[in-house]
Amino acid sequence: MQTITPYLLYEDAAAALDFLSHAFGFEETNRITSRDGRVGHAEVRFGDGEIHLGQPEQPSSPRSYGGTSVLLYVYVDDVDEHCARSRAAGAEIVDEPADQEYGERRYHCRDPEGHSWYFAQPLGG
């Protein structure tokens, strides 16, 4: 059981779900839509991890207030391939894939609403 689940807020949660699936390879597992078409709650899965997200009535994505207070760190099998896929889907690549002194290869990007994502893979083993 995953004991901590990040919950992200998006101004356009439907577009975010499409992006997370296409760019990052997440699988949508649940979507609850209100009568006005707003995604009130959704869940996506990657490997054995899960993220919840929703679209509040008031803007509250990082882009709407000019900053971010959370970084997401996700392990993938092939950082370079994942970065290429993310770039092609429109992710803003902040740091290109690079080997880190602590034994991982990683890159940093932002999704269309400004959430910061790090994708990494262990080196050598």
C-alpha positions as CSV (number, residue, x, y, z in Angstrom):
1,M,0.0,0.0,0.0
2,Q,1.3,3.5,-0.9
3,T,1.1,5.5,2.3
4,I,1.6,9.0,0.9
5,T,-0.1,10.2,-2.3
6,P,0.7,13.6,-3.8
7,Y,-2.4,15.6,-4.8
8,L,-1.8,18.2,-7.6
9,L,-4.2,21.0,-8.6
10,Y,-4.6,21.9,-12.2
11,E,-6.6,24.7,-13.8
12,D,-7.5,22.3,-16.7
13,A,-7.4,18.8,-15.2
14,A,-8.7,17.1,-18.3
15,A,-5.8,18.5,-20.3
16,A,-3.4,17.6,-17.5
17,L,-4.7,14.0,-17.6
18,D,-4.1,13.8,-21.3
19,F,-0.6,15.3,-20.9
20,L,0.4,13.1,-18.0
21,S,-0.6,10.0,-20.0
22,H,0.9,11.1,-23.4
23,A,4.1,12.8,-22.1
24,F,5.0,10.9,-19.0
25,G,3.3,7.5,-19.5
26,F,0.9,7.7,-16.5
27,E,-2.2,5.5,-16.7
28,E,-5.5,7.1,-15.7
29,T,-7.4,4.9,-13.2
30,N,-10.2,7.2,-12.0
31,R,-11.9,10.4,-13.1
32,I,-14.9,12.1,-11.5
33,T,-16.4,14.9,-13.5
34,S,-18.9,17.5,-12.2
35,R,-22.0,18.5,-14.1
36,D,-20.2,21.6,-15.4
37,G,-17.5,19.3,-17.0
38,R,-14.8,20.1,-14.5
39,V,-12.6,17.2,-13.3
40,G,-13.2,17.3,-9.6
41,H,-11.0,14.4,-8.8
42,A,-8.8,12.0,-10.8
43,E,-6.2,9.3,-10.1
44,V,-3.2,8.3,-12.3
45,R,-0.7,5.5,-11.8
46,F,2.9,5.0,-12.8
47,G,4.5,1.7,-11.8
48,D,3.5,1.1,-8.2
49,G,3.0,4.9,-7.5
50,E,-0.2,6.9,-7.7
51,I,-0.9,10.6,-7.9
52,H,-4.3,12.3,-7.4
53,L,-5.3,15.5,-9.0
54,G,-8.2,17.8,-9.4
55,Q,-9.5,21.1,-10.7
56,P,-10.6,23.5,-8.0
57,E,-13.1,26.3,-8.7
58,Q,-10.4,28.9,-8.2
59,P,-7.1,28.9,-10.2
60,S,-4.3,27.3,-8.1
61,S,-1.7,25.8,-10.3
62,P,1.9,26.9,-10.0
63,R,1.6,29.1,-13.2
64,S,-1.4,31.0,-11.7
65,Y,0.6,32.3,-8.7
66,G,4.1,32.3,-10.2
67,G,5.9,29.6,-8.3
68,T,5.8,26.0,-7.0
69,S,6.0,24.4,-3.6
70,V,6.4,20.8,-4.6
71,L,8.8,18.8,-6.8
72,L,7.8,15.3,-7.9
73,Y,10.6,12.6,-8.3
74,V,9.7,9.6,-10.4
75,Y,11.9,6.6,-11.3
76,V,11.8,5.4,-14.9
77,D,13.6,2.6,-16.9
78,D,15.2,4.9,-19.5
79,V,15.7,8.6,-18.6
80,D,16.9,9.6,-22.1
81,E,13.9,8.0,-23.9
82,H,11.5,9.4,-21.3
83,C,13.0,12.9,-21.7
84,A,12.6,12.7,-25.5
85,R,9.0,11.6,-25.1
86,S,8.2,14.4,-22.7
87,R,9.9,17.0,-24.9
88,A,7.9,15.9,-27.9
89,A,4.7,16.1,-25.9
90,G,5.4,19.7,-24.9
91,A,7.1,19.5,-21.5
92,E,9.5,22.3,-20.8
93,I,12.9,20.7,-20.2
94,V,14.7,22.6,-17.4
95,D,17.7,20.3,-17.1
96,E,18.7,17.8,-19.8
97,P,19.4,14.2,-18.7
98,A,22.8,14.0,-16.8
99,D,24.6,11.7,-14.5
100,Q,24.5,12.9,-10.9
101,E,27.3,12.4,-8.3
102,Y,24.8,10.5,-6.1
103,G,24.5,7.6,-8.6
104,E,21.5,8.5,-10.7
105,R,20.8,9.8,-14.2
106,R,18.0,12.4,-14.2
107,Y,16.4,15.3,-15.9
108,H,14.0,18.1,-14.7
109,C,11.0,19.4,-16.6
110,R,7.8,21.3,-16.1
111,D,4.4,20.3,-17.3
112,P,2.2,22.8,-19.1
113,E,0.8,24.3,-15.8
114,G,4.2,24.6,-14.2
115,H,4.5,21.6,-11.9
116,S,8.1,20.5,-11.6
117,W,9.0,16.9,-12.3
118,Y,12.3,15.0,-11.9
119,F,12.6,11.7,-13.7
120,A,15.6,9.5,-12.8
121,Q,17.1,6.0,-13.1
122,P,19.9,4.5,-11.0
123,L,23.3,4.2,-12.7
124,G,25.3,1.1,-12.9
125,G,23.3,-1.6,-11.2
